[in-house]
């Protein structure tokens, strides 16, 4: 089936000039959602990945089912102030300001093999910040996996040396 | 296996006097995570539920794998300003202020049968606001399902007439 047809383009969200790729029509479609998650599962089943790291919040909607599907653990990377325990933080630049991401200090052990999941790769700022968090914990990032990649924004260039998997490219 | 042992109690988070139940040690444990999701899947497989509604953000970590596991669609209820399309909003009171939740106006059709998932039932404020959103769309809430229920806060009383499922009670 075509999952591209279930992704909706919304002009000028969240700011003028940005064409937002809305995956909610895909998520709510039972067949479409299963197919999308299966793309991730088929790619990483048997890869030896022990943990899936999801980036808040749409990364949780895809990353948690992937973890369940391949029998891995799930680790949330969160916006500031959400995690209750000892944690690390990394800042990143947005088109519209700066923000930071956090991970629990005990989320991973040195040498753990992970895949990082988010819905969309744009400039790669959040993915690169996540990689810095994971490197500080000594984890090995096997791959970054996105449902959608926006080629024009060259997000791959922000992740040199890492494998980047995406299933729909604009 | 015991999943209770993988839930961590954090005193005074996010505010003094609140004992926060941290599920991240459970999520990151592959066996524990699978077992927790299987509790939900086993409960709702074959129930005829067509959509799982997850409440931001920990509800996504449990609700999206449940949707995948039972072959349902997934619908996020989100914090304000996150959804890009035409939407409905409902406010609710917190111990520490007020907030609101939003759902896309086209997320469900009248008569759709859903289960609502979050990690924890406390006062029931967010669950009740979610029920109001779903009722405005004409959806039928088959059940609310939580990993954890805090009995002392009587959250069930905020959801009269609804089935409430929880797997760990304090």
Interface residues (C-beta under 8 A of the other chain):
Chain A: X8 X10 X13 X14 X20 X22 X24 X25 X27 X28 X29 X30 X32 X33 X34 X37 X50 X51 X54 X56 X57 X60 X61 X62 X64 X65 X67 X68 X69 X71 X72 X73 X74 X75 X76 X78 X81 X82 X83 X84 X85 X104 X106 X107 X108
Chain B: X8 X10 X13 X14 X20 X22 X24 X25 X27 X28 X29 X30 X32 X33 X34 X37 X50 X51 X54 X56 X57 X60 X61 X62 X64 X65 X67 X68 X69 X71 X72 X73 X74 X75 X76 X78 X81 X82 X83 X84 X85 X104 X106 X107 X108
